[in-house]
Amino acid sequence: MLYLCRQESLSQELYSMNTIGTLFRLTTFGESHGAAIGGVVDGMPAGISVDTDFIQSELARRKPGQSKLTTARKEEDKVELLSGIFEGKTTGCPIGFLVRNTNQHSDDYENMRDIFRPSHADFTYEQKYGIRDHRGGGRSSARETISRVVGGALAKLALRQLGIDIQAYTQQVGDVALPGSYKDYDLAKAEDNAVRCPDMAVAEKMSQLIMQVKSEGDTVGGVIACVIKGCPVGLGEPVFDKLHSRLGAAMLSINAVKGFEYGLGFAGAFGRGSEQNDIFEPDGKGGITTRTNNSGGIQGGISNGQDIYFRVAFKPVATLLMEQETVDKQGNATTLIARGRHDACVLPRAVPVVEAMAAITILDAYLLNKSTQMGK
């Protein structure tokens, strides 16, 4: 009996490692240089109008080759919706989808077949599985995020009906940072420039830095900020499934993400409680609000109705177009100069990915909250 229970537990672990969500679930599949990237969304509420143009526009925000700042790989990233939709509406059945790969240059990676790229997934994949796809990193490639964007777009369509809006933007590239709070800017203007920063002057400085780094064969990281408006009170659980822990887990699953903070985050560690407590007061409409929102819209692990805001730190892309010291599979010292088409900064294309993971997390939390209120 103990053996059978262990097998059942192991099966669940194996099933879940490519799946996110409890009621709204996204399972992804595919590799960078395989036939396609795809996924299955299960738990999508029935009756949601599916705007295919919107889903495609979300993919266009993520796709390569969209500006001089991004990788030159040319992919249309055309989504094929295979199931779960009838006469333009979701049926409540699983939604399968594909985005075919059409512009792989696999030969660019042949010199990496037996060499481990520094700070990449090559070594850990080889040690864990005994085999790896060296072409573009295979499953570890950021191309896997296509599936997240499609799943996130579907989640956004459902969240629209609830009045929940999610907007992310590039807040910092290298040492070039957007000053002030998100409230100081019209976040919709982030889509007016290639770097996706809502201030054109700061965006230009960010672009110049990315182009400089790119010309040197180097890479640069930065920070993406995200704001969720219209989120109702009550999402998240009080102990091990706090809303901010679920958001953090979702963001930290994105390629190149190294940090997550919400509300005041680490800056709050240097102040006092008397300076940071969010004082409750009447909202003038018969309800309750808070005078400030240092908590970032989450208190006790549960959404409090205020804007949820957080920041996600991205490291510089690990693949450099310059010589680096490394070792081969046998542990022999060698050098590597990567070839191929790579991003000097991932942030402009990662903005829709951050939004997608936020949307998936919030919709799942909303459905879970509704399921616990059935007797009310």
C-alpha positions in Angstrom: 0.0 0.0 0.0 2.8 2.4 0.8 4.4 1.6 -2.5 1.2 2.4 -4.4 0.7 5.6 -2.5 4.3 6.6 -3.4 3.7 5.8 -7.0 0.5 7.9 -7.1 2.4 10.8 -5.5 5.3 10.5 -8.0 2.8 10.4 -10.9 1.3 13.7 -9.7 4.8 15.2 -9.4 5.7 14.2 -12.9 2.4 15.4 -14.3 2.7 18.8 -12.7 6.2 19.8 -13.7 5.0 21.3 -17.0 1.7 22.5 -15.6 0.7 25.6 -13.7 -2.6 26.2 -11.9 -5.2 24.3 -9.9 -8.6 25.0 -11.5 -7.4 27.1 -14.4 -4.5 25.0 -15.6 -2.0 25.5 -18.4 0.2 22.6 -19.6 2.9 23.5 -22.1 5.0 21.4 -24.5 7.6 21.9 -27.2 11.2 23.0 -27.8 12.9 25.9 -29.4 14.0 24.0 -32.5 11.3 21.3 -32.5 8.2 21.2 -34.8 6.1 23.5 -32.6 5.4 25.1 -29.2 2.0 24.4 -27.8 -0.2 23.8 -24.8 -3.5 22.7 -23.3 -5.6 25.1 -21.2 -8.0 23.2 -18.9 -10.6 24.8 -16.6 -11.4 27.8 -18.9 -14.9 29.0 -18.0 -17.5 28.3 -20.7 -19.2 31.0 -22.7 -16.2 33.4 -22.9 -16.0 35.1 -26.3 -12.6 34.2 -27.9 -11.0 37.2 -29.6 -8.4 35.5 -31.8 -7.1 38.8 -33.0 -6.3 39.7 -29.4 -4.5 36.4 -28.8 -2.5 37.0 -31.9 -1.7 40.6 -30.9 -0.4 39.3 -27.5 1.9 36.9 -29.4 3.1 39.8 -31.6 4.2 41.6 -28.5 6.4 38.6 -27.6 7.6 37.4 -30.9 11.2 37.8 -32.1 12.3 40.2 -34.8 9.8 42.9 -33.9 12.5 45.7 -33.6 16.2 46.3 -33.8 16.4 45.7 -30.0 15.4 42.0 -30.3 16.8 38.8 -31.8 16.7 38.7 -35.6 15.0 35.3 -35.7 11.9 35.7 -37.9 8.8 33.8 -36.8 5.2 34.7 -37.5 4.1 32.9 -34.3 0.7 32.2 -35.7 -1.5 30.4 -33.2 -3.7 27.5 -34.2 -6.6 26.9 -31.7 -7.4 23.2 -32.0 -10.3 22.5 -29.5 -12.5 23.8 -26.8 -14.0 26.6 -28.9 -17.4 26.6 -30.7 -18.9 29.4 -32.6 -16.4 31.8 -31.1 -17.0 30.9 -27.5 -15.3 28.6 -25.0 -17.1 25.4 -24.3 -15.6 24.6 -21.0 -13.6 21.7 -22.6 -9.8 21.7 -22.8 -8.4 24.3 -25.3 -5.5 22.8 -27.3 -3.3 25.1 -29.3 -0.1 25.1 -31.5 2.4 27.7 -32.7 4.7 26.1 -35.3 8.4 26.8 -35.5 9.3 27.9 -39.0 12.7 29.7 -38.9 15.1 27.5 -36.9 18.8 27.8 -37.7 19.9 24.7 -35.8 23.4 24.6 -37.3 24.2 27.7 -35.4 24.3 25.6 -32.3 26.4 22.7 -33.5 29.6 24.1 -31.8 27.6 23.8 -28.5 26.8 20.1 -28.7 29.5 19.0 -26.3 30.1 22.4 -24.5 28.3 23.9 -21.5 27.4 27.5 -21.9 28.1 29.5 -18.7 25.1 30.4 -16.5 22.8 28.4 -18.9 20.7 25.3 -18.4 23.1 23.0 -20.4 25.0 21.5 -17.4 22.0 21.0 -15.2 19.8 19.4 -17.9 22.7 17.1 -18.8 23.2 16.0 -15.2 19.5 15.6 -14.5 18.4 13.8 -17.6 21.6 12.4 -19.2 20.5 14.0 -22.5 19.8 17.5 -23.7 18.7 19.4 -26.8 21.6 21.7 -27.5 19.8 23.5 -30.3 18.8 26.8 -28.8 18.5 25.2 -25.3 15.6 23.0 -26.3 13.0 23.1 -23.6 15.0 25.7 -21.5 14.7 28.2 -24.3 12.6 31.3 -23.7 10.6 30.3 -26.8 8.6 28.1 -24.4 7.0 31.3 -23.2 4.8 31.3 -26.3 2.5 28.9 -24.6 2.3 31.1 -21.5 1.3 34.1 -23.6 -1.5 32.1 -25.3 -2.7 30.8 -22.0 -2.4 34.2 -20.5 -4.4 35.8 -23.3 -7.2 33.4 -22.7 -7.1 34.2 -19.0 -7.2 37.9 -19.8 -10.3 37.4 -21.9 -12.0 35.9 -18.9 -10.7 38.6 -16.5 -12.1 41.3 -18.8 -15.6 40.2 -17.8 -14.6 40.7 -14.1 -13.2 44.2 -14.7 -9.7 43.1 -13.9 -6.9 44.8 -15.9 -3.2 43.8 -16.0 -0.5 46.1 -17.3 3.3 45.5 -17.2 6.1 47.8 -18.4 9.9 48.0 -18.5 10.9 49.9 -15.3 14.7 49.6 -15.6 17.4 48.4 -18.0 20.8 48.2 -16.5 21.4 51.4 -14.6 18.7 53.4 -16.5 15.6 53.4 -14.3 12.1 55.0 -14.6 11.8 57.3 -11.5 8.7 57.6 -9.3 5.6 55.4 -9.0 3.5 53.7 -11.6 0.8 56.2 -10.7 3.0 59.0 -12.2 2.6 57.6 -15.7 0.1 56.6 -18.4 1.0 52.9 -18.5 -0.8 52.5 -21.9 2.1 54.5 -23.4 4.4 51.6 -22.8 3.3 50.1 -26.1 4.4 53.3 -27.9 8.0 52.3 -28.1 10.1 49.2 -28.6 11.5 48.9 -25.1 8.0 49.1 -23.6 8.6 52.0 -21.1 5.8 54.5 -20.5 8.2 57.5 -20.6 9.6 58.2 -24.1 12.7 60.0 -22.9 13.6 57.2 -20.5 12.7 54.6 -23.1 15.2 56.3 -25.5 18.0 56.0 -23.0 17.1 52.4 -22.4 17.2 51.7 -26.1 20.5 53.4 -26.5 22.0 51.2 -23.7 20.6 48.0 -25.2 22.1 48.9 -28.6 25.4 49.7 -27.1 25.6 46.4 -25.2 24.5 44.6 -28.3 27.3 46.1 -30.4 29.7 44.8 -27.8 28.4 41.2 -28.0 27.2 41.5 -24.4 23.8 41.5 -22.7 22.0 43.5 -20.0 19.2 42.8 -17.5 16.7 45.0 -15.8 13.3 45.1 -14.0 9.7 44.8 -15.3 6.9 46.2 -13.1 3.3 45.0 -13.2 0.1 46.5 -12.0 -3.2 44.6 -11.5 -6.3 46.8 -11.2 -9.8 45.8 -10.3 -8.9 42.7 -8.3 -11.6 41.9 -5.8 -11.0 41.3 -2.1 -10.4 37.8 -1.0 -8.1 36.1 -3.5 -5.4 34.0 -2.0 -5.1 31.7 1.0 -3.8 32.7 4.5 -0.9 30.3 5.0 0.9 28.2 2.3 -0.9 29.5 -0.8 -0.7 33.2 -0.3 -1.6 35.3 -3.4 1.9 36.9 -3.4 3.6 33.5 -3.1 1.6 32.2 -6.1 2.5 35.3 -8.1 6.1 35.0 -7.0 6.3 31.3 -8.1 4.7 32.2 -11.4 7.2 35.0 -12.1 10.2 33.0 -10.9 9.3 30.3 -13.4 10.0 32.7 -16.3 13.4 32.3 -18.0 16.1 34.7 -16.7 14.0 35.9 -13.7 16.1 36.2 -10.5 13.9 38.2 -8.2 10.4 39.1 -7.2 9.0 41.8 -4.8 5.6 43.2 -4.2 4.4 46.4 -2.6 7.3 48.2 -1.0 9.3 45.0 -1.2 12.9 45.2 0.0 12.7 48.9 0.4 10.3 48.3 3.2 13.0 46.6 5.2 14.7 50.0 5.9 11.7 51.9 7.3 9.5 51.7 10.4 6.0 50.3 10.8 4.7 53.7 11.7 5.8 54.9 8.3 4.5 52.0 6.3 1.2 50.8 7.8 -1.7 51.2 5.4 -4.3 53.1 7.5 -7.9 52.1 7.0 -10.5 54.8 6.3 -14.0 55.1 4.8 -14.0 55.2 1.0 -16.9 57.6 0.8 -19.1 55.0 -0.9 -20.1 53.1 2.2 -17.1 50.8 2.1 -13.5 50.7 3.4 -10.3 51.6 1.8 -6.7 52.3 2.8 -5.0 55.7 2.8 -1.8 54.2 1.3 -1.0 51.0 -0.5 2.5 50.1 0.7 1.2 46.5 1.0 0.9 46.2 -2.7 -2.8 45.2 -2.6 -2.2 42.1 -0.6 -2.5 41.7 3.2 -2.1 38.4 5.1 -1.7 36.7 1.7 -5.1 37.8 0.5 -6.0 40.6 -1.9 -7.5 43.6 -0.2 -9.1 45.4 -3.2 -6.3 47.9 -3.8 -4.0 47.8 -6.9 -1.7 44.8 -6.8 1.8 45.9 -7.9 5.0 44.0 -8.1 8.5 44.0 -9.7 10.4 41.2 -11.4 14.2 41.3 -11.8 15.6 39.8 -15.0 19.3 38.8 -15.3 21.3 39.5 -18.4 20.8 36.9 -21.1 23.3 34.1 -20.6 24.3 33.7 -24.2 27.0 36.2 -25.2 28.4 36.8 -28.6 31.9 37.0 -27.2 34.5 34.5 -26.1 33.9 32.9 -22.7 35.8 30.3 -20.8 34.0 27.0 -20.1 34.3 23.2 -20.1 33.1 20.4 -22.3 31.2 17.3 -21.2 34.5 15.6 -20.2 35.4 18.5 -17.9 38.2 19.8 -20.2 38.7 23.5 -20.2 37.8 25.2 -23.5 36.4 28.4 -24.9 33.1 29.2 -26.6 31.9 31.9 -28.9 28.2 31.5 -29.4 26.7 31.9 -32.8 23.1 32.5 -33.8 20.5 35.1 -33.2 20.0 36.2 -29.6 18.5 39.0 -27.5 20.9 41.5 -25.9 18.1 42.3 -23.5 15.0 40.2 -22.9 12.9 42.8 -21.2 10.9 44.3 -24.1 9.7 40.8 -25.1 9.2 39.6 -21.5 6.6 42.3 -20.7 3.7 40.3 -22.2 5.0 37.1 -20.5 4.9 38.8 -17.1 1.3 39.9 -17.8 0.4 36.4 -19.0 1.7 34.7 -15.9 -0.1 37.3 -13.7 -3.4 36.7 -15.6 -3.1 32.9 -15.2 -2.4 33.2 -11.5 -5.2 35.7 -10.8 -7.9 33.8 -12.8 -7.0 30.6 -11.0 -7.1 32.3 -7.6 -10.5 33.9 -8.5 -12.0 30.5 -9.5 -10.6 28.9 -6.3 -12.1 31.7 -4.2 -15.5 31.1 -5.9 -15.3 27.4 -5.2 -14.8 28.0 -1.4 -17.8 30.4 -1.3 -20.4 27.9 -2.7 -22.2 27.6 0.6 -22.4 31.4 1.2 
